[in-house]
Amino acid sequence: MSAPIVSATIGVMNPLISKLATLMGDEYTKLTGVRRQASFLKDELSTMKALLEKLELMDELDPLAKNWRDHVREMSYNMENCIDDFMRDLGGTDAKKGLIKKTAKRLKTLRKRHRIAHRMEELKVLALEANERRMRYKIDDCINSTSRIVLVDPRMSAIYKEAAGLVGIDGPKKELVSCLTDSQKNLKVVAIVGFGGLGKTTLAKQVYDEIGGQFSCKAFMSISQRPDMASLFRGLQLKLGMKEESSHAREVQDIVGCLREHLTHKRYLVVIDDLWDQSTWNIMSCIFPEVANASRIIVTTRIDDVAIWACHSDCECVYRMRPLKEQDSRKLFFKRVFGSEYDCPPQFKAVSAEILKKCGGLPLAIITIASLLASRQARSKDEWESIINSLGAKFAATPTLKEMRSILNLSYMHLPLHLRPCLLYLGMYPEDHEILMRDLVLQWVAEGFVSNTHGSDMVDVAKSYFNELINRSMIQPEKSIGDEVVVSCKVHDMMLDLIVSKCAEENFISVAHNWEDVARLHASEHKVRRLSLNPSSNDVAPRAIHTSMSQVRSFSQFGESKYAPLLSLFKYLRVLVYDFSYKKGTTLDLTPIGRLFQLRYLKVVAFQCIVHLPTKIRELVHLETLQIASRSAQNFPSDIVFLPRLSQLTLPKGIGLPQGIKSIKSLCALNCFDIGKSSLEDIDGLGKLTNLRVLVFLGKVTVEVVDALVSSIGKLCDLRLLIVHGEPSKHYCDLIYSLSNPPLHIEKIYIRGWLLKRIPNWIGDLHCLGSLSLSVEHLSTEEVNVVGKLPSLVELCLWVTYIPEDSGAAIACTGLFPILEDLRLFSEDGDDATICMEFEAGVMPNLRLLGLEICDRWGGAMPLGMEHLLALEHIRICVRSSIHKRRDVETAFRTAADVHPKHPSITMFT
């Protein structure tokens, strides 16, 4: 059954209706009137929900309709809180068999019956009032009568920009012109893909103007999000100079036929600007006959999948736009503000750097903000700073910024409804914050944004949401494993401004920078639903803000503060995050969380902090994620093993595995910083946790502990990620070679500190393995062959302990490592890592990065066959030797890079 999801605009209406349906179940028949009242509320709210869903699809709302929608959304939150309280009084859906019956008996007292009946009656009155307001103000009529103002296409100015005023476009234009004017006779489609405002339209128009004269007919057409195909094609007919009688066809199929016939014998160039989906391309591509007349099509899009689809999966024809480089950003900004790219007064240099950092190389943002400053003729530093500090608030109000907002808003409005709350939730994070994909998807699940329509794992579904936002250029990948697995992201400052603005409009998230901001939020007419606090170290706590916390569902604090919120007030809290680095010895009191019965997600990142936890958390029956990354913890709850839904567990430093961990059958991910403090019985118990997909453990261990861990790992067939980082040990971990049932679906293995005599043969059976890091005593050609045949391996990192002088390097043979992109070779005992592997021609065809460690014993040798690594772009060299030898190393590798076919760059570090 699909999980009812929370929406940004209609709130918790879906889960609320689902909970009312639960109250209509047979287990509540003992309570007179509950099922009847629940049935009435469910029917009444379902009717409202149908209208809300229609309103959610509209780009612009009549003020009356928006006001009613906002009221019902807030009402849904209040109602769900009330129902949650009610269901908790009854024992909840997680209660043991018989508890409902016992509770029903307890509730036979007149006082409790009266309280529950009164509460349900209050909810009924709220629903009736909302429905009466809907009828009184004729909200349903707003759907058909909402007028839509036709705005000037915000891309129009990009199409008519003069080349002389452009910056940083010469390189991309040259690259695209080269791709489009090659000798290929068949029809060729080239796609330009990137974030809104990067200059895709401007680049496409410059290329169009540059090569347009080589074609017998050409057209430049912009696509809307919901295009009228017949009108679009008729406009194309006119641009292509078709005869008037042929443009009279009215049906799309007829127009397609006319266009296709017209283009069959011509060499044409067509630009399709701002393509939004594959279905539109499927129709448009029908008009382009694939004949050998060297015709060309340029597509611009914000969506990666659309670009790849249009180019028939030919990645060589997909050009990914990049932000402007720092130097080009400065030129563009100074030229617009001061009239010269070099003429910046000294007093404006610092604030200009701050502005350009916020723009993040986005041409649209640079031009827009520069125009704002130039138009106001702001000439004092204070005036500039005032404008920039209030930029977020002015985002929607300042005419100069409206164009930028409208362009970014196009991407938001094109999002499927289920992705909108996921994107807006990024407003919980501060500017420039690196957001871990794993954290984000777990928070989405905890908040109720994710639906498992087909019974899929909720976290996997949430990951697909994350990938879709990356694909749509809404968020920017920060760190990745290869080209496909993104592990962290960032949000462009301009997009974050849009997100925060929309969060304020929908009362979705409230952002505060100190406790005075929190007090102001408390004084406002809206209840705070989600609160993100980014305090400064000198923050002063105001008075009387306690009651403002009672409705908060998510609270995140990034940065230190002398004053902690009263967690006991967070009655309906679902997500709680602390991310800061306090001074060593500082404490964080989390003892009140034992009473936060709705809590689903708790994460603390405070490595220098001592965290105080409650002794009992057994009543947190909804808790799914508990991650405490801290120096130590006091009173770690022993009853954690009884939490029925706990799936993600990170233990603080100094805490071993909980006694009886084998009971947490729901556990999917486990991180333990001090595995050596665990009992052998509990380590053996890990083998019982067959749902484990992520296993991370660190710390000093004995031989017995290592053997017990290896034995348990062999029983975890569904493991996807294994990280071991212990203290360097000469223990050879013999049991690992005889692993009879290795986790065949594992995607990453990182074992550092456990020394292996050789690479185990079963590694060769791990066809899903994308990243492998191992410490081995010796590396042979045979072992390289085992690893080199892995079909999914993208990253390989080896620490080699012993390299015999009398034996040659391990040979990486032709055809091995078909998709490897990153290879790093290190030496454990000061030997020369450059001689441990030799590369034959045809090996590692996709290797881009080669990392090497150079030690004092280096005698001038270079990796044999490095010239055969034809895709190599970068060499990173860690030099553990004297300054004199460092210069020799750099000279030798730069000489080798100069003669390499790809001329890779060199980075030296110690």
N, C-alpha and C positions, 0 to 999 in steps of 0.2 A: 504493500500500500504506500502511496506517495505521502511524504511528509509535508504537512502544510507549511508554506514558507512565509516569512515576514517580508513585507514590502516597504519601500521607502515612503510611498505616498498614501497607502491605505493601512499602514501600521500592522497590527497583529490580528487583523480580522480573520485571516485564514486559520491560524492555530486556535483562536478564540472559538470559532464555530466548531472546530474539531473537539475541543474540550467540552463544549456543551453537549455534543453528541455522546461523549463518554458519560456525562452525567445522566443521560437517558438510558444507560445500560442497566441490566438486570440487578447488578450488585447494589444499586441505589434504590431499589423498590421499597425497602423498609422505611425510607424517609418520605413521609406523606408530602405531596406537593412539589418535590424537587424535580421529578421527571416532567411534570406538566409545565412548570416555569421554565425549565431548560429547553423544552420543546418550543415554547412560544418565542423565547429569545433567539433560538437557532433559526427559526423561520423568518423572524423579523430582520435579523442581521444578514441572513442569506440574501434577502431582497435588496438590502442596502449594498451588499457586496457586489451584486450584479451591476448596479449603477456605478459604483466606485471603479470597477474594472474598465468600464467604458471611459470614465473620466481620466483614468491613468494613461490611456492611449492617446490622449489629445495633447498637442503641442502647447496650446494656449487655452486657459480657462477663463470663463466669465468670472468676475470677482465674487458674485454670489455663490457660484458653483464651487469655487476654490475655498471660500469660507466654510461652506457646509462640509466639503470633503475633509478639511483640516479638523473641524470639530468632531466628525465621526472617527477620524484616525485617532485623535487623542482619547476619545471615549473608548475605543477598542483597547487601548493600553490599560486604562483604568479598570475596565471590565475584566480583562485577563488577570490583572493583579488580584482582583476580588475573587475570581474563580479559583486561582491558585491557592489563595488562603482557605477557601472553602474545601477544596480537594485535600489540602493538607490536614484540615480538621477531621476529614473522613478517612485518613490513612493513605490516600493517594493511590495511583495505579501501580506503584512499586511495593505496596504493602503485601505482607505474607498472607496466605490463605487464612481466612477466619478473622482477620483484623477488622475488616469492614463491618462484619456482624457485631463484633465487640463494641466497635465505635458507635454503631447505630443504637445499641443498648444504652451507652453512656449519654447519647444525645436525646434520650427520651424525657429528660427534664424539660420542663416548660420553658425555662430561661434560654437554654441553648436552641431549642426548637424555634423560639421566637426570634432569636438573633439571626439564624440562618434564613428564616422566612422573610424577615425584614430586609436582609441584604439582597435576596433575590427580587423582592418587590422593588427595591431601589433601582436595580439594573433594568427591570421591565419599564419603569417610568422613564429612565434615560433613553431607552430605545424608542419608546413611543414619542417622546419629545423630539428626537432627531428625525423621526419619520414625519411628524406633523410639520416640522420646519421645512422638510423637503417638499411637501405638498403645498405649503403656504407660499413659498418662494419659487415654485414651479422649476425646481432644479433639473428635472428631466428634460424640460424644453431647452435648457442651456446647451445640450449636446448638439442640437440641430441649429441653434441660432447664434452660436459663438462666431463672431466675425473674425476673419483672418486678414491681417494687413499684409499686403504683398510688399516685401522688402527688396531692395536692390541686392542682387547676388553679391555676397561679400568677396567672391573670387574675381569680380570684374576688374578691380584695380590691378590685380596680379597679371591679368592677361595683357594689359596695356602699359606695363612698366617699360620705360626706356632702358636699353641695355647699359647705357652709360651710367645709370644710377644704381646698378647692381654690384654687389660685392660677393666674392667667394664662389661665383657661379662658373667661372671659366673652366676649371678642372672637370666638374661634373658634366658640363655641356660638351666638352671635348670627348669625354668617355662615351657619352650617349651617341654623339654624332658618328663616332667611329663604329659603334655597334650597329647603327642603323644604315650606314652606307657601305657595308661590306659587300662581298660578291654573291651572297645568297640570293638565288632567283625566286625561291618560294616565298609566300607571304610570311612576314616576320612580325611578331608582337613583342614589344618591349614594355615592361611595366615599371613605373616609378612608385615606390611605396614608402610611407613614412607618416609620422605624427602630423596632425593638423597644424598648419602655420610654418612648416619647415621650408616651404617654397616650391612644392611639387608643380603647382600650376605655372609659376613663373619660369621654372626650368623647362617645362614642356613647351611653353610658348616660345622661349628663346631657341630651342632646338627646332621647333616647327618653322620659325622664321628663317633659321640658318639653312635648312635643307629643303624647304618647301618648293623652291624653284626647280628642283630636279624631278618633280612629279607633274603628271598631266592634269591631275585634279587633287584638291586637298580640302580639308574641313577641320575646324576646331569646335568641339561641342562639349558643353558641361552638362552633367547628369545630376538630377535631384535625387533625394532619398527615395521618393516614391514616384518615379517618372511615368508620364503618360506616353507610352511607347509610340502610339500613332502620331501624336503631335511632335515628338522627338524626331521621328523618321521623316516627317514632312519637312521639318526644319533642315534636316540633313540633305534632303533632296535639293532644296534651294541653294544651300552652301556649295553643293557639288555641281551646280549649274545645269541641273536636269531640265528638260523641256517642260513647259507649263502643263501640257496635257497629261504628262505622266505623273504629275503631282496631285491629280484629282482622286487617286485611289483612296478609299476611306478605311478599309480594313487593314489591320497590321500585316496580315499575311500577303495581301496584294502589294502593299508598299515595300515589303521585304523583297518580293519578287522583282519589282521595278528597280530597286536599288542594286540588287545582285546582278541583274542583267546589264545595268548601266556600267558597273564596275568591272565586269568580266574582261573587257578588252582595254582597260585603262591601267596605268600605273598610278596608284593613289597613295596619299598620306592622310591619315585620319587620327586626330587626337581625341580620346575619350577621357574627359577630365572628371575626377572625383567619382569613380565607379564604386558602388556600395555593396553589391552582392553578386554572387555567382549566377543567380537566376536571370538577372538583367543582362549579364554578359552572354549567357546561353542564347538569349533572343537576339542580341545585337550581333553576335558573331555570325548569324545566319546571312547577314547582308554582305559579308566579305568572302568572295569566291577565292578559293585557294589555287590560284593559277600562277604559273611561273613568269610573272611580270615584275618581280622585285618590289612589290607593294609593301608598305610599312604601316603599322598601327602603334600608337603610343597610348598607354593607359596609365592614368594616375589614380591611386587609391590609398586609403589609410589602413587597409586590411590585408595582412600578409597572405592569407589563403586565397583571396580574390586575385592578387597579383600572380601567384603561382598557377592558379587555375587558368587565367587568361593566357599565360605563356606556355600552356600545355606542359607544366611541371619542368620547364627548362630553366633552371636556376641561373644560368649564364645570362638570361634575358631579363632578370629581375634586378633593378637598380635600387638599392636601399639608401634613402636620403640620410645624411648625417647632419647634426647641428653644425653651425659655423664654428670655425676655429677661433680661438681667443683674439688673434690679431685681426681677423676679418670682422669679428663682432665689434671691436673697437672702431675700426674704420667706418663701418656702417652707422654706428651710433653717433660718432663725432661729426660725420659728414651731415647727418640730418639735423643735429642740434646746433652745431657751430658753423656749418657751411664748409668746413674743411676737415678731412680725415686726420689731420695732424694737429689741429689748433684747439687744444683743450687747456683752459686756464688751470694753473696748478691747484687752486682751491677746490676744483671739481674732480680731480683725479680719483680720490679715495671713494667718493660717493658714486662716481661713474663705474668704478670697479664693482661696487656693491649692486648697482643696477644691472650690470651685465651678468653678474653671477646669478641673479634672480631670473634673467631672461634665458640663461642656459643655452645660448647659441641659437635660439629660435628667432629667425628673421622677422616674423610677424610681430613678436613681442618687442624686439629691439626697435623696430620702426614705429610701432604704436606708442610705446612709452617715450621714445625720442620726440615724436610728433607732439605728444602731450606737453612735454617740457618746452619745446620750441614755440608752440602756439601760445603758451602762457607767458612767454618771454621771462621765465623765472631765471633770475641772474644771481640770487644769493644762495649760498650753500644751505642755509636753514630752510629756504623755500623748497629746494630740491628734496631735502631729507623729509620734510613734511609731506610732500606729494608721495614719495616712495613708501613712507610708513603707513599711509592711509590707502595704499594702492588696492589692497584687498577689499576694503569697504567701498571704494569708488568703482570696483570692477563692473558693476552693472549700471551705475548711474552716470558715469562720465561718457559723453557721446564719443569721444576719441577711442574709448576702450570697448564700446559696444560692438564694433566690427570684430575685434579679436574674440570677444566672448561668443559672438554668434558663430564664428568658425569652429571654436572648440565645442560649443554646444551642439553643433550638428552631430559630432561623434557620440555625445551622450544620448541625444534623442534617438539615434539609430540603434542603441543597445537594446537587446531583448530585455523584457521587464525583469526577469530573474537576475540579470547582471547589474542592474542599477543600484540596488542596495549594497552589493559587493563592492562596486566602485566607490560609492559614497562612504563606505566604512573606512576607506583609506584616509579620510579626514581625521581619524583618530591619531594618525602619526604626524609628527612635526616635519617641517621642511628638511630636505636633504637626508632624511632618515633612510637607512638601508633596511628594507622590510623583508624578512625571511618568508619565503613562500609557505613553509610548513606552519609557521605561526599564524599567518593570515588565513589559510584555509581552515585551520582548527577553530579560529575565532568566528569565521563565517558559519561553521557548523553549530557552534555553541549559541550563536545569535538566532539561528533558525532560518538562515538565508538559503539553505541548500535543500533541494528536493531529490529524493531517491526514487524517482518514478518507476524505474524498472527493477527495483530491489538491489541496485548497485551499492557498493560501499560508499558511504557519505563523503569520506575524505577523498576518495578517487574522483567523485563527481565534483567536489570543490576544486580539486586540482585542474579539472577540465575548465571550470569557470576562470581560474587564474590564467590558464594558457590562452583562453579566448580573449581576455583583456590585453594580454601581451600581443596576440595576433591582430587585435584591432588598434594597436598603437596607443592605447589609453594609459598604459603604464610601461616603463622602460626596464628591460632586463639589465640587471647589475652584475650578477655572477651566474655562470652556467657551467654545466658539464657538457662539453662539446657544443654543438649548435642547437640541440633539441631540448635538453633538460635545464630549465631556468630555476635556480635555487633561491634567488633574491631579486628584488626589484626596487626601483625608486619612482617617485611621481614628479614630473616636471612642475616647477613652481607655478607656472601659469595654469596648468591643469589642476593643481592643488587649490589655487585660488577659486577656480570654478567649482570644485567639489565642496569647499568650505562654504561658498556662497549658497549652493543648493541645499547643503545640510541645514543652513540657517533658515532657508525658505520652508523646508519640510519639517523643521524642528526634529531633525534626525540625529545630529551631533552638535554639541555645544563645545567650543574650544575656549579655554581660559589659560592665561599666562601667569596669573597669580590669584591669590585667594580673594582679592578685591573683585576680580572678574567673576569669580564664583558667586560672590555676594550680589553682584548686579544681575546675574542670571536668576538668582533666587527672587529678586525683586520684580522680574519680568512676569508677564501674564502667562507664559508657557512653562510647563513643567519640564525639567531637564531629564531627557531620556538616556542620553549617552554623553559622558563628560571626558574630555581629554585635557589634562593639565600639564603644562610645560612651565614649571615654576623656576624662579631664580633663587639663588642661594640666600639673598637678603629679603625674601618674601615675608610679609607681615600678615598674620592671620587676622581677618576681621571678625566681628561678632555676629551672632545670630544667623548662621548659615545652615544650621543642622537640619531643619526640616526640608530644605531644598534637595536633600540627598535621597529622600525616601522613595522616589520613583526611578532612580538611575538604574539602568540595565547593564551598562558597560562603564567601567572607570579605568582609565589608563593614566599613569603618571610617568613622564619622561623628565628626569632630572631631580636634583636634590631639593628638599624643603625641610625647614625646621618643624613644620607642623604637618602631621599626618591626618587624613580625614577620619572621622569616626565610622569605622567599618560597620559597626552595629546598626547604623542607620540605613545601610544599603540592603533593605529588606528584600528587594526583588532583583538583586544583582545577579547577572549571568556570567559576565566576563570581567576579570580583575587582572590588571597588568601593572607591574612596577619595573621600570627599566632605568637604572641609574647606577652610578658608582660612588657610593658613600665612602667617607674616610674609614680606614680600618678600625674596627671595634664598634662602629655605629650599629644600633639595633633597629629592627623593623618589627613592630608588633602586629602579628596576624592572628592572634588568639581569638578575635571575634568571628573569624570566618566559620567557625563551627556552627553558627546559627544562621548562616546565609543559605537557606534551604534550596534556593533556585540556582546556586552557583554551579556552572558547568566548566568554566575554564579559569585557571589561576596560573599565572606565570610571574616569577620574580627573577630578574637579572640584576644581581647586586653582589658581585664577587667579594667585596671587602666588608660585607655586612653580615651581622648575626641575626638570623630570622627566628622570631619566637612563634611557634605554631601551637595550636590547641592540642591537648592530650587526646581528645576524641573528635573524630570527624565522621563517625559512622552514619550520621543522619544526612550527610550530603549525598543523597541517593542519585542525584543527577550529575555529579561531578565526573567529567570525562578526561580532563587534562589537569595534571598537577605537576608543575615544573618549578623547582626551587634551585636556581643556580646561584649559590651563595657560599661564603667561607665556612659557615657552620649553621646548625639549627638547634634550637632548644626545644625539648619536649616533642620530638617527632612522633606523630600519632601512631600507636601500635595497631589500631583497628583499621588502618588503611586497607588491609587485605579483605575487608568485608564490603568495600564499595562496589556495587554491582555493575557500574558502567565505566569504571576507570579504564581508559585505553592508552593514555600517554602519561608516563611517569618519569620525572627527572629528580633524582635524590640529591640533597645538598652535600657538600664536602664533609667528610667525617662520618657519614651515615652509610652503613652497608645495606645489603638487601633486607627488606622487612622480613621478620620471622613469619613463615607461612606464605611466602610470595606465590607459591604454586597454586594458591586458591584464587588469584586474580586472573581468571580465565579470559576476561575481556581485554587483557593488556595486549596492545599492539606495538608500543614503543617503550623502551626502557633505557635510561641513561643513569649510570652509577659512577660517581667520581672516586669512590674508595671501595672497589670491589674486594680488596684484600681484607676488609673488615667484616665480610660476610661469612656465615657458617657454611661448611661443605654441604650440609643438608639443604640449605636454601639455594646454593649454586646448583646442586643436582635438581632442585625443584624447577629451575628455569626450563628444563627439558619438557615440563608438563604444560608450558605456556605456548601451545601450538598456534595461537593467533599472532605471535610476535613477528613483526616485520622489520623492526628497527631495534638493534642491540648495540649499545655503546657503553664500554666500561674502561676506566682508567685506574691507575694506582699500582703500588708495589704488590706483587703476588708471590706466593710460594709455588713450588713444583706441583704440590697437591692441588692447589687452586687452579693452576693452568690446566691440568689434566681434567679436573671436574668441569671447567668451562668448555673445553673442547668436546667432552662427552655430551654436554647439554646442547651445544651448537649443532651437533650431528643429529639431534632429534627435532630441530626447528626447520621443517621442510619449507615453510612459507617465508623464510627470512629474505628481506630485500636489501638490507644495509647492515654491515658489520664493521664497527670501529673498535680497535683495541689500541690503547696507547699506555703502555706500561713503562716502568723504568728499564733501561737497557739491561739485558740479562743474557748470560751465556747458556741459559736453558734451551735445549734444542727442540722442545715441544714435539717429541717423537710421535705422540698419539695422533697428531694432525695428519700424518701421512696415510693412516689407515682409516680415514673417515669413509665409512661405507655408504652413507646416505647424505651426501652434501646437499645444501639448499640450491637446487638447480635454477631457481628464479632470482637469485641474488643479483643485484645491480651494482653494488659497490662494496669492496673489501679494502680496509685500511688496517694493517697490522704493523705496529711500530713498537719495538722494545722486546718482542718475542723473536729470537733468532731462529731462522729455519736453515737446515743444512742445504736444502734445495727447494725448488718450487714444486709443491705437491702435484701429482699427475691428474688428480680429480679437478684441478683448476681448469683443465682443458675441456671439461664437460659443461662449464658454466656459460652457456650461449647468450645469456642476458647480461653478462657482466660488462659494465661500461667503464668502471674505474677500479684499478688495482694498485695497491701500494703494499710492498713487502720488504722485510729485511732478510737477506739471504747470505749465507756464508760464501757461496761460490756460484757463479753463473756460467752455465754451459750452453753450447749450441742446441743441445737436445731440449733444455728447459725453455730457451727462447722460442723454439718451435712449438712447444706446448702452449705458451701464452700467445704467440703470434697467430695462431689459427682461430683465436676467439673472434667471432663475427661482429660483436657489438662493442669491442674494447676501444674507447676513445682516449682514456688517460692511463698512463703507466708510470709508476714511480718505484724505483728500486734502490735500496741501500745495500751495497755489496761490501762485505767485510774483508774478503781475502781474494786478491788477484795474483795468482802464481806467475812468476816471471818466466817460467819455462813453458807455460801453456799460452796459446794464442787467445785472442778475444773471442767471445761467443759471437757467432755469425747470425745476423738477421737475414734470412734467405729471401730470394725473390718471391713475391706474392704474399708474404706474411704481413700482418698488421694492416688489413685493407682499409680500415677507417680511423686508425690511430691519429690523433691530432696533437697530443701533448706527451712528450717523453722526457723524464727526468732521471738522471743517473747520479748517485751519490756514493761516496766511499765512507765506510764506518771507521776504519783504522788508519786513515791518512794515506791510503793507496791512491793511485791515479784513476779516477773514474772515466777518463777519456779513452782508456784502452780496454775497457771491459766489454765493449760491443762493437762489431764491425757491420757495415751496411752494404748489402749487395744491390746491384741495379734492380729497380722494380719493386723495392721494399718500401713500405710506409708511404704510399702515394699521396696521402692527405696530411702528413705531418707538418704542422705549422710552427710548433714551439719545441725547441730542444734545450733542456736544462742540464748543466754539468757542474760538478764540483771539482775544483783544482786545488791540490794540496802541495805541501812542501816537496814531495817526491817527484813532482812533475818535471819531466825531462825534455819537454818541447814537443811531445807527441800530440797529434791531432786525431780525432775520431776517424778511423779508416772508413772510406766510402761516404763521407758526409756530402760529397757532391751528388750522390745518387738520391738524396732527399729533395726531390724536385719541387715540392710545395713549401719548403721551409721558409718562414718569414722572419723568425726571431730566435736568437740564441741568448739564453740567460746563463751567466757564468758566476758561480759563487767561488771566490778566491780565498782560500785559507792559507796564505803564505805571505812572504815579505813584500814590501812595497816595490822593491826592485823586480821581483818575479811577477808581480801583478802587471807591471808595464810590459814585460815580455809576453805574458799571456794575452793581454789585450792586442798587442801588435800582431801576434801569430794568428789570432782568430779574425781580426779585421782583414788581414791579408787573405785568409781563407774565404771570408765572406765576399771579398771583391771579385774572386774568380768563380764563386758559386753562381749557377744560372739565375737564381732568384735574388741574389745580393741581400741576404737576411740582415736585419739590424742586430746590434750587439749591446747587451746591457751587462755591466759589471757590478757586483756587490759583494760584501763580505758577510 
